[in-house]
Amino acid sequence: MIKLLIILVLVAIVASLGSGLFHLVQDEGKSKRMVNALTLRIALSVLLFVLLFVAWKSGLIAPHGVDR
């Protein structure tokens, strides 16, 4: 369940980044829609970091080594 939530947040981050790019090209920097999209992306990134940290501390996910 937690992995699905992580994937959904990652997809939302990429969608927000794409939205910011679209508004940059479409509006030519004349509106605040690009800034709002990028602000949302930053908030989602912080949310993802907190989610990963809480899931790791509660034992829902575990880091693994590369050499396994």
C-alpha distance (Angstrom), angle and dihedral (degrees) to the residues before:
residue distance angle dihedral
M1 . . .
I2 3.80 . .
K3 3.80 91.5 .
L4 3.80 90.4 55.4
L5 3.81 90.1 51.0
I6 3.81 90.4 50.5
I7 3.80 91.1 50.6
L8 3.81 91.4 48.5
V9 3.80 91.6 52.1
L10 3.81 90.5 48.6
V11 3.81 90.6 51.2
A12 3.81 89.9 49.1
I13 3.82 89.9 51.4
V14 3.81 91.9 52.1
A15 3.83 91.1 45.6
S16 3.80 90.8 51.4
L17 3.79 90.6 49.0
G18 3.79 90.2 50.5
S19 3.79 90.4 48.0
G20 3.79 90.1 52.6
L21 3.80 90.6 51.1
F22 3.79 91.5 48.2
H23 3.80 92.4 51.0
L24 3.80 91.0 46.2
V25 3.80 91.3 55.9
Q26 3.80 97.6 36.1
D27 3.82 100.9 43.9
E28 3.81 96.5 31.9
G29 3.79 90.3 -136.1
K30 3.81 95.6 -58.7
S31 3.81 98.1 118.2
K32 3.79 136.1 49.0
R33 3.81 94.3 -122.2
M34 3.80 92.0 98.9
V35 3.80 91.7 50.7
N36 3.80 90.6 48.6
A37 3.81 91.7 50.3
L38 3.78 92.5 49.8
T39 3.81 91.6 45.7
L40 3.79 88.3 53.7
R41 3.81 89.6 49.7
I42 3.80 91.3 53.6
A43 3.80 91.3 48.4
L44 3.80 90.9 49.5
S45 3.81 90.8 48.9
V46 3.80 91.4 52.8
L47 3.81 89.3 46.7
L48 3.80 90.2 51.8
F49 3.80 91.6 50.1
V50 3.81 91.9 50.5
L51 3.80 90.9 44.9
L52 3.80 91.6 52.1
F53 3.79 92.3 47.2
V54 3.81 93.9 48.9
A55 3.81 92.0 45.6
W56 3.80 90.5 50.1
K57 3.80 94.0 47.9
S58 3.81 92.4 47.3
G59 3.81 92.1 49.4
L60 3.81 97.7 -114.0
I61 3.79 91.5 122.3
A62 3.77 130.4 22.9
P63 3.79 130.3 -158.5
H64 3.77 117.0 -122.1
G65 3.74 133.3 -158.9
V66 3.76 125.5 -109.9
D67 3.80 92.9 -127.8
R68 3.81 95.9 61.9
